[in-house]
Amino acid sequence: MITSKLSTKAQTTIPQPIRAALQLQEGDELVYEIEGQRVILTKARQVREGDDPFRAFSEWDSAADRKAYGKL
């Protein structure tokens, strides 16, 4: 098990084995997912040119929406 301590400013250092496993570099963004009493830490996906800027609007991502607005 790998551990780290929380500072008085609620900050922590991500241990080197975790940084290596996620291939983290300075400036990378992290995603935290809470599942009950667990937190899943992952490296955020890099946005590439051509990515859908509306992917965050999942409520508008039904098959009907894609059919109606797919060619705009």
MODELLER restraints for C-alpha pairs under 7 A, 6 or more apart:
rsr = mdl.restraints
at = mdl.atoms
rsr.add(forms.Gaussian(group=physical.xy_distance, feature=features.Distance(at['CA:4:A'], at['CA:12:A']), mean=6.60, stdev=0.5))
rsr.add(forms.Gaussian(group=physical.xy_distance, feature=features.Distance(at['CA:4:A'], at['CA:13:A']), mean=6.67, stdev=0.5))
rsr.add(forms.Gaussian(group=physical.xy_distance, feature=features.Distance(at['CA:4:A'], at['CA:15:A']), mean=6.85, stdev=0.5))
rsr.add(forms.Gaussian(group=physical.xy_distance, feature=features.Distance(at['CA:5:A'], at['CA:12:A']), mean=5.97, stdev=0.5))
rsr.add(forms.Gaussian(group=physical.xy_distance, feature=features.Distance(at['CA:6:A'], at['CA:12:A']), mean=4.97, stdev=0.5))
rsr.add(forms.Gaussian(group=physical.xy_distance, feature=features.Distance(at['CA:22:A'], at['CA:43:A']), mean=6.34, stdev=0.5))
rsr.add(forms.Gaussian(group=physical.xy_distance, feature=features.Distance(at['CA:29:A'], at['CA:43:A']), mean=6.23, stdev=0.5))
rsr.add(forms.Gaussian(group=physical.xy_distance, feature=features.Distance(at['CA:29:A'], at['CA:44:A']), mean=5.30, stdev=0.5))
rsr.add(forms.Gaussian(group=physical.xy_distance, feature=features.Distance(at['CA:30:A'], at['CA:41:A']), mean=6.80, stdev=0.5))
rsr.add(forms.Gaussian(group=physical.xy_distance, feature=features.Distance(at['CA:30:A'], at['CA:42:A']), mean=5.77, stdev=0.5))
rsr.add(forms.Gaussian(group=physical.xy_distance, feature=features.Distance(at['CA:30:A'], at['CA:43:A']), mean=4.68, stdev=0.5))
rsr.add(forms.Gaussian(group=physical.xy_distance, feature=features.Distance(at['CA:30:A'], at['CA:44:A']), mean=5.02, stdev=0.5))
rsr.add(forms.Gaussian(group=physical.xy_distance, feature=features.Distance(at['CA:31:A'], at['CA:41:A']), mean=5.78, stdev=0.5))
rsr.add(forms.Gaussian(group=physical.xy_distance, feature=features.Distance(at['CA:31:A'], at['CA:42:A']), mean=5.21, stdev=0.5))
rsr.add(forms.Gaussian(group=physical.xy_distance, feature=features.Distance(at['CA:31:A'], at['CA:43:A']), mean=6.03, stdev=0.5))
rsr.add(forms.Gaussian(group=physical.xy_distance, feature=features.Distance(at['CA:31:A'], at['CA:44:A']), mean=5.52, stdev=0.5))
rsr.add(forms.Gaussian(group=physical.xy_distance, feature=features.Distance(at['CA:32:A'], at['CA:39:A']), mean=6.31, stdev=0.5))
rsr.add(forms.Gaussian(group=physical.xy_distance, feature=features.Distance(at['CA:32:A'], at['CA:40:A']), mean=5.64, stdev=0.5))
rsr.add(forms.Gaussian(group=physical.xy_distance, feature=features.Distance(at['CA:32:A'], at['CA:41:A']), mean=4.91, stdev=0.5))
rsr.add(forms.Gaussian(group=physical.xy_distance, feature=features.Distance(at['CA:32:A'], at['CA:42:A']), mean=6.72, stdev=0.5))
rsr.add(forms.Gaussian(group=physical.xy_distance, feature=features.Distance(at['CA:33:A'], at['CA:39:A']), mean=5.45, stdev=0.5))
rsr.add(forms.Gaussian(group=physical.xy_distance, feature=features.Distance(at['CA:33:A'], at['CA:40:A']), mean=5.01, stdev=0.5))
rsr.add(forms.Gaussian(group=physical.xy_distance, feature=features.Distance(at['CA:33:A'], at['CA:41:A']), mean=6.68, stdev=0.5))
rsr.add(forms.Gaussian(group=physical.xy_distance, feature=features.Distance(at['CA:34:A'], at['CA:40:A']), mean=6.46, stdev=0.5))
